[in-house]
């Protein structure tokens, strides 16, 4: 990836160069703000073959979409720097952002779009198939796994809902309770009505052949033949970079994991810091993350305009008072 020179200071530093960060930077660069994106090059959707549900870019490989976004940001004068942000602290009326390689940059505002980490159950073979034979979102992957034998590996109370959703894409869905309690009577009735079989007991491993999933081996030695595994991971925001500002991830109201809280515009409780994308909205797909980045970018620009206007008014008043205080000549 082409990288730009990291300047000593700018209006806005965007931490994270995914869809949310790049779209936020695009809005800011088009607003004639000096902005730099610092990206570690570890996008959440890297294992996926394509982005889905994104109008006009359906089926685009994730890396291609991001490279196009970087080019667009640069086209308006924004910078994109490869690097790992180690932390950020308040430095007077600015923020000091330090990188792991010793570089640093000061900014008036921060937009944090670092995304999240998917924590999968500790089942051998699961991680290796993540993004291919192992999926999580029917709206992201349902079409690609339609009519195939799908096993939903339960990770929490929402797994029944996940199984019912995947039933929309395939008539052959099995719910494996794994380490979770048996579904309630009401849930069992719904599953039975939709033809979804429930398999109790822990799953010991994922079976594969020629790189493809063939089934799930149970702890008792039995095997459930499956082609696809659906699992809801615990999603944890990458929020450690903001610890120096007192912002730490907290439990999401949905129970899906941890996120950085903000208002609907992305503004956090720390003045001058915005967040967007999966770091705050755990369920956001690429389109929603990009939209949130655009919203945050516009809000940051508006905040800077207000600050600059206040400063201009104060200077104008001082100038007026000085002129009024001068004695008339003649």
SEZA-324569 format. One record per residue (C-alpha): x, y, z; residue in three letters. Coordinates in steps of 0.001 Angstrom, whole numbers, padded with zeros to 6 digits, always signed. Example, Ala and Ser with C-alpha at 12.3 -4.5 7.8 and 13.67 -1.06 7.14 Angstrom:
% residues 2
+012300-004500+007800ALA/+013670-001060+007140SER/
% end
This chain:
% residues 330
+000000+000000+000000UNK/+001314+003453-000925UNK/+001792+005537+002203UNK/+002061+009292+002671UNK/+004436+011267+004829UNK/+003183+011836+008370UNK/+003144+015571+009042UNK/+003715+016984+012528UNK/+000215+018422+012850UNK/-003156+018479+011120UNK/-006796+019281+011754UNK/-007949+015684+012155UNK/-006282+012325+012648UNK/-008401+009342+011647UNK/-007287+006186+013455UNK/-008279+003237+011295UNK/-008551+003035+007521UNK/-011604+000883+006884UNK/-014865+002019+005288UNK/-015803+004271+008225UNK/-012395+005906+008531UNK/-011862+006491+004828UNK/-015340+007894+004291UNK/-014903+010195+007279UNK/-011551+011339+005890UNK/-013120+011864+002462UNK/-015757+014182+003915UNK/-013122+016127+005851UNK/-010729+016418+002902UNK/-013570+017682+000712UNK/-014257+020252+003446UNK/-010674+021469+002906UNK/-009469+020114+006241UNK/-005964+018760+006677UNK/-006586+015117+007552UNK/-004469+011987+007817UNK/-005626+008390+008155UNK/-003354+006091+010161UNK/-004106+002484+009314UNK/-002552-000730+010631UNK/-003638-002728+007589UNK/-005677-005312+009525UNK/-009274-004973+008277UNK/-011867-007168+009936UNK/-013237-008392+006610UNK/-009850-009399+005179UNK/-010776-013140+005137UNK/-013906-012444+003061UNK/-013884-012803-000706UNK/-016221-009896-001379UNK/-018290-007091+000120UNK/-022063-007613-000118UNK/-025090-005409+000360UNK/-023222-002286-000775UNK/-025105-000572-003586UNK/-022937+000073-006640UNK/-020063-002006-005257UNK/-021764-005383-004736UNK/-019235-008220-004873UNK/-016155-005994-004706UNK/-013160-007632-002967UNK/-012518-005833+000359UNK/-008918-004924-000499UNK/-010004-003401-003800UNK/-012691-001305-002119UNK/-010233+000057+000452UNK/-007592+000880-002158UNK/-010187+002797-004148UNK/-011144+004681-000975UNK/-007529+005572-000238UNK/-007115+006964-003737UNK/-010255+009072-003336UNK/-009037+010523-000017UNK/-005664+011365-001549UNK/-007410+012951-004522UNK/-008707+015698-002229UNK/-005415+016242-000425UNK/-005877+013838+002490UNK/-003094+011551+003646UNK/-003069+007819+004348UNK/-000235+006500+006502UNK/+000565+002892+007315UNK/+001236+002454+011024UNK/+000002+001172+014354UNK/-001296+003800+016774UNK/+000045+003130+020259UNK/-001992+005764+022080UNK/-003477+009241+022190UNK/-003376+011854+024957UNK/-004526+015417+025441UNK/-001774+017946+024723UNK/-003045+021433+025572UNK/-005775+022233+023075UNK/-004628+019410+020801UNK/-004306+015644+020837UNK/-000936+013932+020608UNK/-001124+010645+018713UNK/+001864+008316+019025UNK/+002693+005427+016711UNK/+004387+002186+017684UNK/+007398+003003+015495UNK/+008096+006253+017363UNK/+006407+008695+014981UNK/+003805+011134+016298UNK/+001313+013711+015090UNK/-000776+016408+016778UNK/-004379+017047+015823UNK/-007279+019287+016768UNK/-009795+016436+016558UNK/-009755+012639+016473UNK/-011962+010213+014570UNK/-011490+006644+015789UNK/-012605+003881+013415UNK/-010474+000964+014590UNK/-013192-001662+014198UNK/-013461-004785+016297UNK/-012062-008244+016932UNK/-014253-011337+016459UNK/-013764-013781+019338UNK/-014782-017258+018191UNK/-015527-020306+020353UNK/-012478-022446+021091UNK/-013335-025212+018651UNK/-010430-026650+016618UNK/-010754-025873+012922UNK/-013228-023008+013359UNK/-010823-020081+013028UNK/-009134-021547+009952UNK/-012449-021497+008061UNK/-013530-018020+009262UNK/-014888-015923+006414UNK/-015277-018905+004089UNK/-016904-022079+005447UNK/-017548-020380+008795UNK/-019837-017347+008568UNK/-021810-015187+010961UNK/-024189-012841+009123UNK/-026915-014139+006785UNK/-027156-010749+005090UNK/-023422-010822+004394UNK/-023112-014486+003400UNK/-026579-016005+003099UNK/-026790-015864-000686UNK/-023368-017485-001044UNK/-024356-020451+001200UNK/-027939-020808-000033UNK/-029374-024339-000209UNK/-026329-025819+001510UNK/-026255-027860+004715UNK/-025779-025254+007473UNK/-024915-025933+011104UNK/-025530-023083+013557UNK/-023104-023338+016472UNK/-024841-021839+019507UNK/-022922-019198+021442UNK/-025750-017442+023303UNK/-029476-016739+023534UNK/-029546-015139+020049UNK/-028406-018342+018345UNK/-031991-019558+017959UNK/-032775-016336+016100UNK/-029660-016863+013981UNK/-030829-020366+013038UNK/-034286-019062+012114UNK/-032689-016393+009932UNK/-030437-018813+008052UNK/-033504-020970+007408UNK/-034526-018234+004938UNK/-031549-019177+002743UNK/-031537-022959+003174UNK/-034062-025682+004076UNK/-031272-027727+005698UNK/-030352-026010+008975UNK/-029268-027695+012214UNK/-028751-025955+015575UNK/-025934-027409+017684UNK/-026301-026309+021315UNK/-022560-026805+022057UNK/-021923-025248+025506UNK/-025289-023465+025681UNK/-028413-024618+027537UNK/-031169-026333+025628UNK/-033544-023872+023939UNK/-036776-023013+025759UNK/-039986-024866+024918UNK/-041198-021907+022872UNK/-037915-021819+020932UNK/-038004-025573+020349UNK/-041504-025256+018957UNK/-040426-022503+016545UNK/-037403-024509+015424UNK/-039481-027643+014898UNK/-042086-025697+012932UNK/-039356-024514+010572UNK/-037790-027947+010241UNK/-034611-027055+012155UNK/-033170-030027+014025UNK/-031519-029453+017416UNK/-028357-031423+018261UNK/-027372-031308+021967UNK/-023903-031600+023407UNK/-020486-030006+022888UNK/-018796-029763+019501UNK/-015234-031099+019577UNK/-013934-029987+016177UNK/-014670-028932+012615UNK/-014026-031631+010029UNK/-012665-030656+006616UNK/-011539-032267+003382UNK/-009675-030528+000569UNK/-010050-027234+002445UNK/-013837-027468+002748UNK/-016028-028207+005747UNK/-017580-031672+005752UNK/-019052-031803+009229UNK/-018843-031188+012941UNK/-017493-033846+015282UNK/-019248-033984+018633UNK/-017565-034671+021961UNK/-019299-038054+022138UNK/-017699-039074+018825UNK/-020719-038526+016632UNK/-020509-036488+013440UNK/-023064-034068+012025UNK/-022523-033696+008303UNK/-022493-030005+007367UNK/-021040-027854+004596UNK/-021258-024481+006376UNK/-021011-023399+010006UNK/-022756-020251+011206UNK/-021593-018801+014505UNK/-022142-015521+016339UNK/-018744-014385+017667UNK/-018274-012134+020653UNK/-017354-008778+019126UNK/-014883-006601+021031UNK/-014017-003049+019971UNK/-010386-002189+019327UNK/-010466+000680+021763UNK/-007194+000402+023662UNK/-005711+003400+021807UNK/-008093+005726+023682UNK/-007280+004536+027204UNK/-005046+007572+027717UNK/-008082+009797+027179UNK/-010241+007875+029636UNK/-012338+006157+026959UNK/-012617+002395+027383UNK/-014904-000146+025697UNK/-018035-001080+027617UNK/-020595-003833+027275UNK/-022966-003328+024365UNK/-026672-003248+025362UNK/-027354-006149+022977UNK/-024960-008450+024811UNK/-022972-009010+021576UNK/-019715-007756+023057UNK/-017975-004482+023899UNK/-018083-001130+022118UNK/-017131+002536+022520UNK/-020259+004498+023355UNK/-021222+007670+021483UNK/-024202+009804+020500UNK/-025972+009352+017115UNK/-023397+011591+015385UNK/-020395+009640+016696UNK/-019429+012165+019382UNK/-017991+010575+022531UNK/-017996+011902+026080UNK/-014439+013182+025531UNK/-014568+016566+023810UNK/-012964+016462+020381UNK/-013151+012683+019939UNK/-015575+010946+017562UNK/-015990+007252+016758UNK/-017640+005493+013816UNK/-018116+002036+012350UNK/-017758-001294+014133UNK/-015797+000199+017030UNK/-019134+001563+018262UNK/-021799-000181+016123UNK/-020912-003858+016372UNK/-023471-005005+013806UNK/-022751-002400+011114UNK/-022077-003715+007620UNK/-019734-001869+005262UNK/-022409+000524+003966UNK/-023591+001469+007449UNK/-020015+001923+008664UNK/-019194+004182+005708UNK/-022337+006242+006332UNK/-021427+006643+010003UNK/-017945+007779+009015UNK/-019412+010397+006690UNK/-021706+011643+009463UNK/-018838+011885+011947UNK/-016624+013667+009418UNK/-019297+016273+008739UNK/-019896+016767+012460UNK/-016175+017219+013123UNK/-015937+019846+010401UNK/-018973+021658+011847UNK/-017388+021569+015308UNK/-014183+023084+013933UNK/-016175+025776+012108UNK/-017860+026755+015381UNK/-014506+026908+017156UNK/-012972+029025+014399UNK/-015980+031336+014384UNK/-015709+031896+018139UNK/-012029+032713+017730UNK/-012788+035089+014847UNK/-015507+036866+016847UNK/-013146+037383+019781UNK/-010469+038801+017469UNK/-013044+041026+015778UNK/-014192+042399+019137UNK/-010632+043122+020213UNK/-009963+044922+016947UNK/-013155+046945+017277UNK/-012353+047956+020844UNK/-008846+049018+019793UNK/-010182+051200+016996UNK/-012834+052728+019232UNK/-010228+053506+021895UNK/-007979+055546+019610UNK/-008154+059302+019948UNK/-009477+061184+016904UNK/-006843+062913+014775UNK/-007059+066658+013938UNK/
% end
